[in-house]
Amino acid sequence: MSNPSEICVAILAGGFGTRLQSTVKGNPKALAEVRKHPFLEYLLHQLDQANFKKIVLCTGYLSDQIEKTFGERYKNLRLYYSPEQLPLGTAGGLRKALPLLNSESILVMNGDSFCEVDFKKIWQFHLNKKSKASLVLSSVSDTSRFGTVKLGKNDNIIGFQEKKGGSEAGLINAGIYLINKTFIAEIPKDKEMSLEKNVFPNWIGKGFYGYKSNNNFIDIGIPENYAQAEQFFAKYQL
């Protein structure tokens, strides 16, 4: 990724945030406030710092609020919007945005999680493996809330294990993906689908790899984790 400006980024920001509604009070999850800033702003800041240029926001619930908050630009980023009229899930929302995604590989990010990563290293991994899709994986001490990702000896993804009771260490999906545009085009149009549940399992054995990261990770999907975000982002100056 010697020139990140050539790679288009899609942020999956269509979530309703059911478990957070008592906290975010009618706002979309991507606008949940952390240290007086919308959570989504931390992702945009991260991408701006890495010199990306084009961001497509796949929006759903209260999409107009997100567009009103950020408009067409954030610092050096040009923002585009792909709003859903009906809920399409993470896969359906990404497929709907395909006409706006104009690079051969697309960096895809979940709009409700944050992982400190070196995007150039992920890109080099993607190239070295001749990968069709690469998932950033975070090593955590307690996988009970997330489920785990299983890797083969060559870092190829060989399986996904649903979340289960009891805490144990393992690799989880960190919500950052590099996906070849041809793979995205194969997702059925206008159909509600989940990347994690409906699409990723079908990519196993087709050039699907996991990039291991020990960097800091947070997911704000539940109130307990959202409460931790204030401390997590204390070192970030937006």
C-alpha positions as CSV (number, residue, x, y, z in Angstrom):
1,M,0.0,0.0,0.0
2,S,2.7,2.4,-1.1
3,N,-0.2,4.7,-2.2
4,P,-3.3,4.2,-0.1
5,S,-5.1,6.9,-1.9
6,E,-5.7,4.4,-4.7
7,I,-7.6,2.0,-2.5
8,C,-11.3,2.7,-1.8
9,V,-12.5,2.2,1.8
10,A,-16.0,1.0,2.7
11,I,-17.2,1.5,6.3
12,L,-20.2,-0.6,7.3
13,A,-22.2,2.0,9.4
14,G,-25.8,0.8,9.0
15,G,-26.2,-0.8,12.4
16,F,-29.2,0.1,14.6
17,G,-27.4,-0.6,17.8
18,T,-30.2,-2.3,19.6
19,R,-28.2,-3.1,22.7
20,L,-26.9,0.5,22.9
21,Q,-30.2,2.3,22.5
22,S,-30.5,3.0,26.2
23,T,-27.2,4.8,25.9
24,V,-27.2,6.4,22.4
25,K,-30.8,7.6,22.7
26,G,-32.1,7.3,19.2
27,N,-28.8,7.9,17.3
28,P,-27.3,5.4,14.9
29,K,-24.6,3.3,16.5
30,A,-21.8,5.0,14.4
31,L,-22.7,8.3,16.0
32,A,-22.4,7.0,19.6
33,E,-20.5,9.7,21.5
34,V,-17.0,8.9,22.8
35,R,-15.1,11.7,24.5
36,K,-17.5,14.2,22.9
37,H,-16.9,12.9,19.4
38,P,-18.9,10.4,17.3
39,F,-17.4,6.9,17.3
40,L,-17.2,7.0,13.5
41,E,-14.9,10.0,13.7
42,Y,-12.2,7.8,15.2
43,L,-12.3,5.5,12.2
44,L,-12.2,8.5,9.8
45,H,-9.2,10.0,11.7
46,Q,-7.4,6.7,11.5
47,L,-7.9,6.5,7.8
48,D,-6.9,10.1,7.2
49,Q,-3.7,9.5,9.2
50,A,-2.9,6.6,6.8
51,N,-3.4,8.8,3.7
52,F,-6.5,7.2,2.3
53,K,-8.7,9.5,0.2
54,K,-12.0,7.9,-0.8
55,I,-14.4,6.6,1.8
56,V,-17.8,5.1,1.1
57,L,-20.2,5.0,4.1
58,C,-22.7,2.1,3.9
59,T,-25.5,3.5,6.0
60,G,-28.9,2.3,7.1
61,Y,-30.7,3.3,10.3
62,L,-31.0,7.2,10.4
63,S,-28.5,7.5,7.6
64,D,-29.4,11.1,7.1
65,Q,-28.0,11.9,10.6
66,I,-24.6,10.5,9.6
67,E,-24.5,12.4,6.3
68,K,-25.6,15.6,8.2
69,T,-22.8,15.1,10.8
70,F,-19.9,14.5,8.3
71,G,-21.0,15.9,5.0
72,E,-18.8,15.4,1.9
73,R,-15.4,15.7,3.5
74,Y,-13.5,14.9,6.7
75,K,-10.0,16.4,6.7
76,N,-8.4,15.0,3.6
77,L,-11.0,12.3,3.0
78,R,-13.7,12.5,0.4
79,L,-16.9,11.0,1.8
80,Y,-19.6,9.2,-0.3
81,Y,-22.8,7.6,1.0
82,S,-24.6,4.4,0.1
83,P,-27.8,4.4,2.2
84,E,-30.1,1.4,2.5
85,Q,-33.8,1.8,2.1
86,L,-34.4,-1.5,3.8
87,P,-32.0,-3.4,6.1
88,L,-29.5,-5.4,4.0
89,G,-27.0,-6.5,6.7
90,T,-23.2,-6.2,6.4
91,A,-22.9,-8.2,3.2
92,G,-26.0,-6.7,1.5
93,G,-25.0,-3.2,2.4
94,L,-21.5,-3.7,1.0
95,R,-22.9,-5.2,-2.2
96,K,-25.2,-2.3,-2.7
97,A,-22.2,0.1,-2.5
98,L,-20.4,-1.7,-5.3
99,P,-20.9,1.0,-8.0
100,L,-19.0,3.4,-5.7
101,L,-16.1,1.1,-5.1
102,N,-13.6,1.8,-7.8
103,S,-10.4,0.0,-6.8
104,E,-9.5,-3.7,-7.4
105,S,-9.2,-4.3,-3.7
106,I,-11.5,-2.7,-1.1
107,L,-10.6,-2.0,2.5
108,V,-13.8,-2.8,4.5
109,M,-14.2,-1.7,8.1
110,N,-17.0,-2.4,10.6
111,G,-18.4,0.9,11.8
112,D,-18.7,-0.2,15.5
113,S,-15.2,-1.5,16.2
114,F,-11.7,-0.1,16.2
115,C,-8.3,-1.8,15.9
116,E,-4.9,-0.2,15.8
117,V,-3.3,-1.6,12.7
118,D,-0.5,-0.8,10.2
119,F,-2.5,-0.8,6.9
120,K,0.7,-1.1,4.8
121,K,1.5,-4.4,6.5
122,I,-2.0,-5.7,5.9
123,W,-1.7,-4.8,2.3
124,Q,1.7,-6.5,1.9
125,F,0.3,-9.6,3.6
126,H,-2.7,-9.5,1.1
127,L,-0.3,-9.3,-1.8
128,N,2.2,-11.9,-0.5
129,K,-0.5,-14.5,0.0
130,K,-2.2,-13.6,-3.3
131,S,-5.3,-13.4,-1.2
132,K,-8.8,-12.8,-2.5
133,A,-9.9,-11.7,1.0
134,S,-7.9,-11.0,4.1
135,L,-9.3,-10.6,7.6
136,V,-7.5,-8.7,10.4
137,L,-7.6,-10.9,13.4
138,S,-7.0,-9.7,17.0
139,S,-5.6,-11.9,19.7
140,V,-7.7,-11.5,22.9
141,S,-7.8,-13.1,26.3
142,D,-11.5,-13.7,26.3
143,T,-13.3,-14.7,23.1
144,S,-16.7,-15.6,24.8
145,R,-18.4,-12.5,23.3
146,F,-17.1,-12.9,19.8
147,G,-16.4,-16.4,18.7
148,T,-13.1,-17.4,17.2
149,V,-11.4,-17.7,13.8
150,K,-9.3,-20.8,13.1
151,L,-6.2,-20.6,10.9
152,G,-4.2,-23.2,9.0
153,K,-0.4,-23.4,8.9
154,N,-0.2,-20.9,6.0
155,D,-2.5,-18.4,7.7
156,N,-5.4,-19.6,5.6
157,I,-8.8,-19.4,7.3
158,I,-10.1,-22.9,7.9
159,G,-13.1,-22.2,10.1
160,F,-15.2,-20.1,12.4
161,Q,-16.4,-21.1,15.8
162,E,-19.5,-19.5,17.2
163,K,-19.3,-17.7,20.6
164,K,-19.7,-20.1,23.5
165,G,-19.8,-19.9,27.3
166,G,-16.6,-19.7,29.3
167,S,-13.7,-17.4,28.6
168,E,-10.6,-18.5,26.7
169,A,-7.9,-16.8,24.6
170,G,-8.0,-16.9,20.9
171,L,-8.2,-15.0,17.6
172,I,-11.3,-12.9,16.8
173,N,-12.4,-11.0,13.8
174,A,-11.2,-7.4,14.3
175,G,-13.6,-5.9,11.8
176,I,-11.1,-4.9,9.1
177,Y,-10.9,-6.7,5.8
178,L,-9.2,-6.4,2.4
179,I,-11.5,-7.9,-0.2
180,N,-11.0,-8.2,-3.9
181,K,-13.8,-6.4,-5.7
182,T,-14.7,-9.5,-7.7
183,F,-15.6,-11.3,-4.5
184,I,-17.9,-8.5,-3.5
185,A,-19.6,-8.7,-6.9
186,E,-20.5,-12.3,-6.2
187,I,-22.6,-11.4,-3.2
188,P,-26.3,-11.5,-4.2
189,K,-27.9,-8.0,-4.9
190,D,-30.7,-6.6,-2.8
191,K,-30.7,-9.4,-0.3
192,E,-30.2,-9.1,3.5
193,M,-27.1,-11.0,4.3
194,S,-24.3,-11.0,6.9
195,L,-20.7,-11.1,5.9
196,E,-19.8,-13.1,9.1
197,K,-22.6,-15.6,9.0
198,N,-23.6,-16.0,5.3
199,V,-20.5,-15.0,3.2
200,F,-17.3,-15.7,5.0
201,P,-17.9,-19.4,5.6
202,N,-18.4,-19.9,1.8
203,W,-15.0,-18.2,1.1
204,I,-13.0,-20.8,3.0
205,G,-10.6,-22.6,0.7
206,K,-10.9,-19.9,-2.0
207,G,-7.9,-17.6,-1.2
208,F,-9.2,-16.5,2.3
209,Y,-6.5,-15.6,4.8
210,G,-6.2,-14.2,8.3
211,Y,-3.7,-11.5,9.3
212,K,-2.8,-11.8,13.0
213,S,-2.6,-8.6,15.1
214,N,-1.9,-8.1,18.8
215,N,-2.8,-4.5,18.6
216,N,-5.4,-2.8,20.8
217,F,-9.0,-3.6,19.8
218,I,-12.4,-2.4,21.0
219,D,-16.0,-3.2,19.9
220,I,-18.7,-0.8,21.2
221,G,-21.6,-3.2,20.5
222,I,-22.7,-3.6,24.1
223,P,-23.0,-1.0,26.9
224,E,-20.1,-2.5,29.0
225,N,-17.6,-2.2,26.1
226,Y,-19.0,1.2,25.1
227,A,-18.3,2.4,28.6
228,Q,-14.6,1.3,28.2
229,A,-14.3,3.4,25.0
230,E,-13.7,6.7,27.0
231,Q,-10.5,5.3,28.4
232,F,-9.5,3.4,25.2
233,F,-9.5,6.6,23.1
234,A,-8.0,8.9,25.8
235,K,-4.7,9.1,23.8
236,Y,-6.3,10.1,20.5
237,Q,-6.3,13.8,19.6
238,L,-8.9,14.4,16.9
